[in-house]
């Protein structure tokens, strides 16, 4: 994938969060960078896979992740982009332990270039990965028998099927 249409420069902050009630949440990455910002809407599975991919990438890199925040100048542009992500990529940059996070708008499937890109350091990626895993795990609890998300109204587990009454009695309702 060639360079992005909109280069946001170095990321100042990069956070993952969810909006809404469990069961109908929407997930997003919020990027504040030197040359603008972005709200990147994702599916829960995309956010989870991004966190896993970051952890796998960091485990194979030579440079140890730093916990020290990088001091950067404040944002110098009001450019803001918001869209549903179709594709995310992390690519190595030639500037040491800096990586390029690229996001492609779902509506631009035919375009060969990413919609936005920002440069992130290893410490920012590590923090994003940890935060994304917490956000993904904060939803509805899962049934211990079938793995289906349980709502506040209870759960009729298909695995109990009336044959394991003692197990069904232990499930949260």
Legacy VTK file of the C-alpha trace (Angstrom):
# vtk DataFile Version 3.0
C-alpha trace
ASCII
DATASET POLYDATA
POINTS 173 float
0.000 0.000 0.000
1.536 3.387 -0.978
1.672 6.373 1.398
-1.549 7.758 2.869
-3.732 10.448 1.277
-3.671 12.307 4.606
-0.427 12.169 6.571
-1.093 13.161 10.183
2.591 13.187 11.151
3.770 11.933 14.560
1.025 10.756 16.894
0.694 12.755 20.101
-1.918 10.428 21.563
-3.469 7.176 20.409
-6.368 5.657 22.375
-8.934 2.906 21.969
-12.404 3.063 23.469
-15.987 1.913 23.106
-19.146 3.998 22.958
-22.553 2.723 24.075
-23.949 -0.036 26.246
-22.539 -3.589 26.176
-24.256 -5.490 23.411
-24.576 -2.428 21.181
-21.179 -0.772 21.562
-19.183 0.847 18.791
-15.402 0.730 18.912
-12.947 3.395 17.816
-9.347 4.545 17.746
-8.826 8.199 18.527
-5.692 9.717 17.019
-4.324 13.125 17.869
-1.256 13.929 15.800
0.924 16.878 14.901
-0.900 17.550 11.646
-4.491 16.666 12.588
-6.646 14.035 14.192
-8.871 11.098 13.357
-11.705 9.033 14.773
-11.380 5.564 13.258
-14.478 3.415 13.790
-13.791 -0.333 14.005
-15.551 -3.592 14.599
-14.744 -5.216 17.943
-12.932 -8.053 16.174
-10.789 -5.555 14.224
-9.757 -3.823 17.461
-8.975 -7.153 19.117
-6.941 -8.378 16.124
-5.045 -5.069 16.040
-4.088 -5.549 19.711
-2.943 -9.122 19.075
-0.990 -8.111 15.953
0.768 -5.324 17.878
1.767 -7.749 20.628
3.112 -10.237 18.084
5.015 -7.485 16.286
6.542 -6.147 19.501
7.642 -9.633 20.549
9.687 -9.976 17.344
11.289 -6.520 17.370
14.849 -5.925 18.549
14.237 -2.578 20.247
12.677 -2.889 23.713
9.461 -0.913 24.213
9.957 2.204 26.291
7.468 3.283 28.903
8.665 6.875 28.729
6.209 9.194 26.952
7.641 11.010 23.995
7.282 14.778 24.298
5.986 16.250 21.080
4.762 19.716 20.148
1.034 20.341 20.250
-1.221 19.696 17.275
-0.612 22.293 14.556
-3.624 21.659 12.320
-7.384 21.382 12.677
-7.657 18.649 10.028
-9.930 15.878 11.325
-10.961 12.642 9.644
-13.734 10.274 10.735
-14.668 7.057 8.970
-15.391 3.328 9.280
-12.146 1.420 8.869
-11.995 -1.193 6.153
-8.311 -2.057 6.583
-5.545 -1.318 9.090
-1.818 -1.764 8.585
1.299 -1.244 10.634
4.472 -0.857 8.616
8.055 -0.259 9.595
9.512 3.161 9.024
13.162 3.884 8.336
13.383 6.200 11.362
14.379 3.716 14.067
11.717 2.455 16.466
8.966 4.413 14.708
6.182 2.586 12.874
3.539 3.812 10.484
-0.107 3.125 11.380
-2.240 3.282 8.231
-6.044 3.162 8.057
-8.154 2.810 4.935
-11.744 4.013 4.703
-14.172 1.155 4.090
-15.778 3.188 1.289
-12.440 3.555 -0.543
-11.983 -0.166 -1.193
-10.839 0.477 -4.778
-8.166 3.008 -3.824
-4.619 1.617 -3.476
-3.603 4.188 -0.831
-4.577 4.487 2.817
-6.935 7.270 3.861
-4.858 8.386 6.873
-1.477 7.537 8.320
0.370 8.491 11.475
3.800 7.711 12.868
3.786 5.964 16.253
6.579 4.814 18.518
6.853 1.397 20.121
5.733 2.650 23.548
2.544 4.105 22.068
1.785 0.833 20.288
2.353 -1.175 23.459
-0.003 1.093 25.426
-2.614 0.953 22.635
-2.488 -2.842 22.563
-3.008 -3.127 26.322
-5.826 -0.568 26.277
-7.570 -2.242 23.314
-7.579 -5.625 25.070
-9.163 -4.044 28.172
-11.816 -2.296 26.043
-12.676 -5.517 24.180
-12.934 -7.528 27.420
-15.220 -4.990 29.118
-18.391 -6.119 27.342
-21.085 -8.576 28.340
-19.951 -11.647 30.274
-19.784 -14.891 28.309
-21.570 -18.113 29.213
-19.061 -20.579 30.676
-20.666 -23.457 28.759
-21.337 -22.146 25.263
-19.401 -18.875 25.098
-22.404 -16.817 23.974
-22.605 -13.282 25.412
-25.137 -13.096 28.229
-27.520 -10.143 28.490
-28.994 -8.594 31.639
-32.250 -10.504 31.061
-30.525 -13.853 31.477
-29.330 -16.570 29.173
-30.915 -19.756 27.867
-27.865 -21.882 27.190
-28.240 -24.306 24.296
-25.651 -26.630 25.860
-27.801 -27.318 28.912
-30.679 -28.493 26.703
-32.602 -29.627 29.777
-30.202 -32.511 30.509
-27.864 -30.734 32.908
-30.278 -29.093 35.326
-27.617 -28.681 38.046
-25.324 -26.831 35.596
-28.141 -24.618 34.331
-29.003 -23.576 37.888
-25.461 -22.220 38.349
-25.615 -19.929 35.307
-26.273 -16.204 35.950
-29.760 -15.107 35.006
LINES 1 174
173 0 1 2 3 4 5 6 7 8 9 10 11 12 13 14 15 16 17 18 19 20 21 22 23 24 25 26 27 28 29 30 31 32 33 34 35 36 37 38 39 40 41 42 43 44 45 46 47 48 49 50 51 52 53 54 55 56 57 58 59 60 61 62 63 64 65 66 67 68 69 70 71 72 73 74 75 76 77 78 79 80 81 82 83 84 85 86 87 88 89 90 91 92 93 94 95 96 97 98 99 100 101 102 103 104 105 106 107 108 109 110 111 112 113 114 115 116 117 118 119 120 121 122 123 124 125 126 127 128 129 130 131 132 133 134 135 136 137 138 139 140 141 142 143 144 145 146 147 148 149 150 151 152 153 154 155 156 157 158 159 160 161 162 163 164 165 166 167 168 169 170 171 172
